[in-house]
Amino acid sequence: METPRFTLENLLPADHRATSLAEDVRGGLSGTPKTLPPKWFYDERGSKLFDRITRLPEYYLTRAERQILRARAAEIAELTAARVLVELGSGSSRKTRMLVDALSGVAAAGPAGPHLGTAMDVALGLPRAMGRGGRKRRKGLAGEGRAAEERGAEPAAPGTDTMTADAPVADDAGNGASVPPAAGSPAVPAGTLELYAPIDVSESALQEAGDALCRDYPELRVHATVADFDTGLVLPELPGPRLIAFLGSTLGNFDPARRAAFYAELRALMRPDDALLLGVDLVKDPATMRRAYNDEQGVTMEFNKNVLRVLNRELEADFDLNDFDHRAVWNEEEERMEMRLWSRFSQTVRIPALGMTVDFGRGEETRTEISTKFRRATLTEELLAAGLAVDHWWTDPQDRFAMLLVTSPGSATGSDGS
């Protein structure tokens, strides 16, 4: 339910889901190899299955990303001084609360929430609230290398920070032992955050997350947008600085061409005082990655097959889920994990809503997801080619996952060599 502090804008036409699903299935199951986009995993059942996946012992990605956020949220808040936190593909918005806390100064000043500025109220057409604006951001952390040398340690590479190897790890609900800020990290700053702007294709997820955030943060404004990245990226036109969060290594679901298009769209929409916070999974031991996508409990298998349930329900298809096996494959050439559905024998599937029949050969695979794993040098080059610069690069202690603070060259968050 919308309130004076929570607004929800739907930019998609009423028939968007049905039209998009039909186009994706027609194109994907007519091609070679056959493919289905991973966004169709996520009906209510699929979302619950993915939530279970993030809690599995094999699935390190969520734990590693949370660990970095716990250790670096205060530093990110200090560097960006963001008035608006935009989250792309926000889902439940649970892990983003660490950023909301840091940007609103909750850890330092208690749960009273951020001070709200009148410019934001005017931009949203909301009643005005008394408050204060953001403050000047730091230019960088040039002193960190010198401090490391004074301690007898080897200074980190410019813009790089790896947390101590014995830092405790929180569980996937955000509980457990807290991870202290790394040496040299700033104290939690006074709050600058005025508004959280989640963007997602699911209106119900946005509604649920917005209601919860407004309940738990009594002064926070939430402006949610229902949009689909496949039809064009949108960012709310609100007073900055804006911190744009794209977490969970969702970038890895894009192939190189789609990533290049995404960077170009983002670069065109970013203002000089904006920053992008990007979470990406890194190349590592293939056995570790295979286990993350092929757990012993079979939850990922159920998640992969859920796309067939969606097609059966929404397009009247007659897939028998027992006729397809889950496969998780490391594509070494492309450096990405791929989830596939393997046809156990030759079969024909009917999809009456599309007037379509699809033949599957024995052993034929349908690719349902790619999850690219990144290296620092190649990802930095990709971003630079799009006019985006990596100012800071943080990893978890095992170097499994990275979080990047990315800006346009010459913007206010640019570091001076740190």
C-alpha positions, 0 to 999 in steps of 0.5 A: 500500500502506498503511503506518504513515505512509500510510492510505487511506479509501474513503468510496464504495460499490463501485458508485459509479463505475458508478452515477454514470456511468449517472446522469450520462449518462442525465440529461445526454444527455436534456437540452437542451442535452446535457451531460456532466460533465468528471469523465468525461474522467479515465480513465488516458488522459484523465489523461495527456492533461491532464498534456500540456495543462498543459505546452502553451505555450497553457495558461498556467493551470498555469504562472501558479499554480505561479509564485504558489505558488513566490513565496508558499508561505512567506508562506502557511505563515507566515499559516496555521501549518497542522498539516494540509494538506487538498487537494480534488481532489488528483490527482497532488499534484505542485504541492502539494509547494511547500506541503508544503515551506513548511509543513514547513520543508524549504527552511530545515531540509533534507529531514528533514521536519516534526516530528510531534505526538502528538495527530495520531497519536492522531487517526489511531490511529497509533503516537505520534511525538515532536514539537512542535505548531504556533505562533501565526499572524501577524495580518497584514502591515500593514507592507507598505503603509508599506514600499511608501510608503517605497520611493516605490511606490504601496501595493497595495490591501488584501490584494493582492500582485502579483509583480514583472513580471520574475519567472522562470517555472518549467516545469510540472514545477516545474523551471527558474528559481526565483521569489524571495519577493516583497518583504516576504515572511517567511522560510521558517518552522520546520515546522508541518505534521504531516499531508497529507490529499488527497481525490480520487475516484480511489483509484489516484491517491491511492495513487500520490501517497501512496506518492511523498510518503511516500518523499520526505518520510520523516516526513510522515503521509498520510491519503488519502480517496476521496470525490466532491464531488457526493455531499457534501463531507468534511473529515478531523476532525483537529487544526488548524489546517487549510489546505484547498487547492482549486487549479487553478481547479477552482472554475470547473467549477461553475456559480453554483448549484453554487458557492454550494452548495460554499461553504455546505458548506465554511463549515459544515465549517470551524473558526475556525482553518482557512483555504482556499487557492483558485486561480482563473483570471481574466477576460482577453483572450478570444483568450488563453483560446480558445487555452488550450482549443484548442491547435495540437497538438490535445491538448485536442481529444483530451482532449475526445473522450476522454469518448466513449471512456469511454462506449464502453468502460464503457457499450458505446456506439457513438460514432464520435469522427470524427463529432464536432468539438471546440469551445472557445467563450467565453461572454461573458454567463456569463464562462466558457470552454465545451468542446463536442462538435459533431455533424458530421451528424444521427446516432443513437448507441446506449448498450446498457448503459443501454438508450438511444438518443440522437439528435444533429442536425447541428451540435448541441452537447454541452457537456462542460466549463465553466471560469468566469473570475473577477473580484475583486469578484464572487468576493469578493462570492460568498464573503462571501455564504457567510460567507467572507472573502478575507484575501489575494489574490495574482496572477502578474505578468500578472494572469492567475491569482489565489490567495486565502487565505480564512477565516471572519470573525474567524478567526485568519488575518484580516488587519488591513487588509493 
